[in-house]
Amino acid sequence: MSQPYPFARRGISPVNKLICLSLLSVVLMVLDERYTAMQRAKEYIAGALYPLQWMAQQPVEWYEYGSALFQSQDYLLTENERLTLENSRLKIDLHRADMNARELEQLKSLAALGSHGLGEAQTAEVVSNGKEPLANRIIINKGSRQNIRAGDAVVDENGLVGQVSQSYPFSAEVHLLTDAKAVIPVMVARTGVRTLVYGGSDQLSLRYFPSDADLQPEDMLVTSGLDSVYPAGIPVAKVVQTGRNTGMPYYSAQLKPVAALRSSKYVLVLPQQPLPQTGETTSDAAAASVPSAKP
């Protein structure tokens, strides 16, 4: 008779296993309660089984650590993005506050000029540089409806900017003093010597200042008032460097405009003043400041 296969053999029945294990549990509990040797044995067994318990617990700890790490990383990325956006917004607000502060200072300076004997001066805002960004002209937001006329002088808080060349109903075109057509009667504030300043090539030139007069670096040139356009005493330019032309009776001088010609946000428009009733006309006075000799 052939032997049965091993998987077909029947061992202890489940009920018998349960009874045996129950009896063994009761015996162990009694021994644990009454004998200290059993407690020491438990300690030894627990010590021997600790590495297995530690290894069994590691996957759970790694999972919890990884979850916390990813959550922290996501939180940090989100917080970093929020702080970056907040920082950008604060920087923009700071720049806008600085710009508003500068504009307020310009308005205060222009208001102070208007209250110190400049008559019916009007404050205007520069809205454009005209059709050509590098042209010697700007556009302001006031025109003939506000009694702005061609020929009116335009200044900022530092000095002379230019002259209104054309007035429209709601705007006006201003040619800067560096324009090639600009001719400004001035005088040296320190000595009172009168002359003319010419514009051209985006700069100022002093063509006919006599070499026997006194002219030094850092001298301020102000309007002389010998016409109906520019009131006397408005700063025009500062002398940067002087020299004497060889064989010519005139100074060669390098000038720097004192006004912020292209960066002023607000300007002051000065109405033309009537000519003083004297025997000398404006053209005579201007011609008198220019020597008859030609370069």
C-alpha positions as CSV (number, residue, x, y, z in Angstrom):
1,M,0.0,0.0,0.0
2,S,1.4,3.4,-1.1
3,Q,2.1,6.1,1.5
4,P,-0.1,9.3,1.3
5,Y,1.5,12.5,0.1
6,P,2.8,14.8,2.8
7,F,0.2,17.6,2.1
8,A,-2.5,14.9,2.5
9,R,-1.3,13.9,6.0
10,R,-3.4,15.2,8.8
11,G,-1.8,16.6,12.0
12,I,-3.2,18.0,15.2
13,S,-6.6,19.4,14.7
14,P,-7.2,23.1,15.2
15,V,-9.3,22.5,18.3
16,N,-6.6,20.5,20.0
17,K,-4.1,23.3,19.1
18,L,-6.3,25.8,20.7
19,I,-6.6,23.7,23.9
20,C,-2.9,23.2,24.1
21,L,-2.0,26.8,23.5
22,S,-4.6,27.9,26.1
23,L,-3.1,25.5,28.7
24,L,0.4,26.8,27.9
25,S,-0.7,30.4,28.3
26,V,-2.3,29.6,31.7
27,V,0.9,27.8,32.9
28,L,3.1,30.8,31.7
29,M,0.9,33.3,33.5
30,V,1.0,31.3,36.7
31,L,4.8,30.9,36.5
32,D,5.2,34.7,35.7
33,E,3.1,35.6,38.7
34,R,4.9,33.4,41.2
35,Y,8.6,33.0,40.1
36,T,11.1,35.9,39.5
37,A,13.1,33.6,37.2
38,M,10.4,33.8,34.7
39,Q,10.5,37.6,34.7
40,R,14.2,37.6,34.1
41,A,13.6,35.2,31.2
42,K,11.1,37.6,29.8
43,E,13.7,40.4,30.0
44,Y,16.3,38.3,28.2
45,I,13.7,37.3,25.5
46,A,12.6,40.9,25.1
47,G,16.3,42.0,24.7
48,A,16.9,39.3,22.1
49,L,13.7,40.3,20.2
50,Y,14.4,44.1,20.3
51,P,16.4,44.2,17.0
52,L,13.5,42.4,15.3
53,Q,11.0,44.9,16.8
54,W,13.3,47.8,15.7
55,M,13.5,46.5,12.2
56,A,9.8,45.9,12.0
57,Q,9.2,49.5,13.2
58,Q,11.5,51.2,10.7
59,P,9.3,51.1,7.7
60,V,6.6,52.9,9.6
61,E,9.0,55.6,10.9
62,W,10.5,56.1,7.4
63,Y,7.0,56.5,6.0
64,E,6.1,59.1,8.7
65,Y,9.5,60.9,8.2
66,G,9.1,61.0,4.5
67,S,5.5,62.3,4.7
68,A,6.6,65.0,7.2
69,L,9.6,65.9,4.9
70,F,7.4,66.3,1.8
71,Q,4.8,68.3,3.7
72,S,7.5,70.6,5.1
73,Q,9.1,71.0,1.7
74,D,5.7,71.8,0.1
75,Y,5.0,74.3,2.9
76,L,8.4,75.9,2.5
77,L,8.0,76.2,-1.3
78,T,4.6,77.7,-0.9
79,E,5.8,80.1,1.8
80,N,8.8,81.1,-0.2
81,E,6.6,81.9,-3.2
82,R,4.3,84.0,-1.0
83,L,7.2,85.9,0.5
84,T,8.8,86.5,-2.9
85,L,5.5,88.0,-4.2
86,E,5.1,90.0,-1.1
87,N,8.7,91.3,-1.3
88,S,8.1,92.3,-5.0
89,R,5.0,94.1,-4.1
90,L,6.7,96.0,-1.2
91,K,9.5,97.0,-3.5
92,I,7.1,98.4,-6.1
93,D,5.2,100.2,-3.3
94,L,8.5,101.7,-2.1
95,H,9.5,102.9,-5.6
96,R,6.1,104.4,-6.0
97,A,6.4,106.1,-2.6
98,D,9.8,107.5,-3.5
99,M,8.5,108.8,-6.9
100,N,5.5,110.4,-5.1
101,A,7.8,112.0,-2.6
102,R,10.0,113.5,-5.4
103,E,7.0,114.8,-7.2
104,L,5.7,116.3,-4.0
105,E,9.0,118.0,-3.4
106,Q,8.9,119.4,-7.0
107,L,5.4,120.7,-6.4
108,K,6.4,122.3,-3.1
109,S,9.4,124.0,-4.8
110,L,7.3,125.3,-7.7
111,A,4.7,126.5,-5.3
112,A,7.4,128.4,-3.4
113,L,8.6,129.9,-6.6
114,G,5.1,131.0,-7.5
115,S,4.7,132.8,-4.2
116,H,7.9,134.7,-4.5
117,G,7.2,137.4,-7.1
118,L,6.7,135.4,-10.2
119,G,3.2,136.8,-10.8
120,E,0.6,134.7,-12.5
121,A,2.8,131.6,-12.9
122,Q,1.0,128.3,-13.6
123,T,2.1,124.8,-12.6
124,A,2.0,122.3,-15.5
125,E,2.8,118.6,-15.8
126,V,5.2,117.2,-18.4
127,V,3.2,114.6,-20.3
128,S,5.5,113.7,-23.2
129,N,8.8,114.3,-24.9
130,G,7.1,115.0,-28.2
131,K,7.2,112.9,-31.4
132,E,10.9,112.4,-31.1
133,P,12.2,111.0,-27.7
134,L,15.6,112.7,-28.0
135,A,14.2,116.0,-29.5
136,N,14.9,119.3,-27.6
137,R,11.2,119.7,-26.7
138,I,8.6,118.5,-24.2
139,I,4.8,118.6,-24.0
140,I,2.9,120.0,-21.0
141,N,-0.7,119.5,-20.1
142,K,-1.8,123.1,-20.2
143,G,-2.5,125.3,-23.3
144,S,-4.3,128.3,-24.6
145,R,-7.4,127.5,-22.5
146,Q,-5.3,128.2,-19.5
147,N,-3.8,131.4,-21.1
148,I,-0.5,129.7,-22.0
149,R,1.0,131.6,-25.0
150,A,3.9,131.0,-27.3
151,G,6.9,132.7,-25.9
152,D,6.2,132.1,-22.2
153,A,9.2,131.0,-20.1
154,V,9.2,127.6,-18.5
155,V,11.2,126.8,-15.3
156,D,11.5,124.0,-12.8
157,E,12.6,124.3,-9.1
158,N,16.2,124.5,-10.2
159,G,16.2,127.0,-13.1
160,L,15.2,127.7,-16.6
161,V,13.9,124.8,-18.7
162,G,12.9,126.6,-22.0
163,Q,10.2,128.5,-23.8
164,V,6.7,127.7,-25.0
165,S,7.0,127.5,-28.8
166,Q,3.4,126.5,-29.7
167,S,0.2,126.5,-27.6
168,Y,-2.7,124.3,-28.3
169,P,-6.1,124.3,-26.5
170,F,-5.2,121.8,-23.8
171,S,-1.5,121.4,-24.2
172,A,1.6,123.3,-25.2
173,E,5.0,122.5,-26.8
174,V,8.1,123.7,-25.0
175,H,11.5,124.0,-26.7
176,L,14.3,123.4,-24.2
177,L,17.0,126.0,-23.8
178,T,19.4,123.6,-25.5
179,D,17.5,123.9,-28.8
180,A,19.4,125.4,-31.7
181,K,17.1,128.4,-31.9
182,A,17.4,129.3,-28.2
183,V,19.1,132.6,-27.4
184,I,18.9,133.7,-23.8
185,P,20.1,137.1,-22.3
186,V,22.0,136.3,-19.2
187,M,24.5,137.8,-16.8
188,V,27.1,136.5,-14.4
189,A,25.5,136.5,-11.0
190,R,28.9,137.3,-9.3
191,T,30.0,140.2,-11.5
192,G,26.8,141.4,-13.3
193,V,28.5,141.2,-16.7
194,R,25.8,140.6,-19.4
195,T,26.0,138.3,-22.4
196,L,24.0,135.8,-24.4
197,V,23.8,132.0,-24.0
198,Y,23.1,130.0,-27.2
199,G,21.6,126.6,-27.4
200,G,22.5,123.9,-29.9
201,S,23.7,120.3,-30.2
202,D,21.9,119.5,-26.9
203,Q,24.2,121.8,-25.0
204,L,24.8,125.5,-24.2
205,S,27.5,127.8,-25.5
206,L,28.9,131.2,-24.5
207,R,30.1,132.6,-27.8
208,Y,30.9,136.2,-27.3
209,F,32.0,136.7,-23.6
210,P,34.9,139.2,-23.7
211,S,38.2,137.9,-22.5
212,D,38.9,141.1,-20.5
213,A,35.9,140.4,-18.2
214,D,36.0,138.1,-15.2
215,L,34.7,134.6,-15.7
216,Q,35.5,131.7,-13.4
217,P,34.4,128.0,-13.0
218,E,31.4,127.6,-10.7
219,D,30.0,131.0,-11.8
220,M,26.2,131.0,-12.1
221,L,24.6,132.5,-15.2
222,V,21.1,134.0,-14.5
223,T,18.6,135.7,-16.8
224,S,19.3,139.4,-17.1
225,G,15.7,140.5,-17.7
226,L,16.6,142.4,-20.8
227,D,13.5,141.1,-22.7
228,S,9.9,140.4,-22.1
229,V,10.2,136.6,-21.9
230,Y,12.5,135.7,-19.0
231,P,12.2,137.5,-15.7
232,A,15.6,138.6,-14.2
233,G,17.4,136.3,-11.8
234,I,16.4,132.8,-13.0
235,P,19.3,130.4,-12.9
236,V,20.2,129.2,-16.4
237,A,23.6,127.5,-16.3
238,K,26.8,127.0,-14.3
239,V,30.2,127.5,-15.7
240,V,32.1,124.2,-15.6
241,Q,35.4,125.2,-17.3
242,T,36.8,128.4,-18.8
243,G,39.7,129.1,-21.2
244,R,40.9,131.9,-23.5
245,N,40.8,131.4,-27.3
246,T,44.1,132.0,-28.9
247,G,44.0,135.0,-31.1
248,M,40.3,135.7,-30.2
249,P,39.0,138.3,-27.8
250,Y,36.5,135.9,-26.3
251,Y,36.4,133.2,-23.6
252,S,35.8,129.6,-24.4
253,A,33.6,128.2,-21.7
254,Q,31.8,124.9,-20.9
255,L,28.4,125.3,-19.5
256,K,26.0,123.0,-17.7
257,P,22.2,123.7,-17.5
258,V,21.0,123.8,-13.9
259,A,17.5,122.7,-14.7
260,A,16.5,119.0,-15.0
261,L,15.6,119.4,-18.6
262,R,14.3,115.9,-19.3
263,S,13.5,114.5,-15.9
264,S,11.3,117.2,-14.3
265,K,7.7,116.0,-13.8
266,Y,6.3,119.4,-13.1
267,V,7.2,122.8,-14.4
268,L,6.2,126.4,-13.9
269,V,5.0,128.5,-16.8
270,L,5.8,132.2,-16.5
271,P,3.7,134.7,-18.5
272,Q,5.6,137.2,-20.6
273,Q,6.2,140.6,-18.9
274,P,5.7,143.9,-20.7
275,L,8.9,145.6,-21.7
276,P,10.1,148.5,-19.4
277,Q,9.5,151.9,-20.9
278,T,13.0,153.0,-21.6
279,G,14.8,154.4,-24.7
280,E,16.6,151.1,-25.3
281,T,14.7,148.2,-26.9
282,T,15.3,144.6,-26.3
283,S,17.2,144.0,-29.5
284,D,19.4,147.0,-28.7
285,A,20.1,145.7,-25.2
286,A,20.8,142.2,-26.5
287,A,23.0,143.6,-29.2
288,A,24.9,145.7,-26.7
289,S,25.9,142.6,-24.8
290,V,27.5,141.1,-28.0
291,P,30.8,142.6,-29.3
292,S,30.7,143.8,-32.9
293,A,33.6,141.7,-33.9
294,K,32.7,138.3,-35.4
295,P,34.6,135.1,-34.7
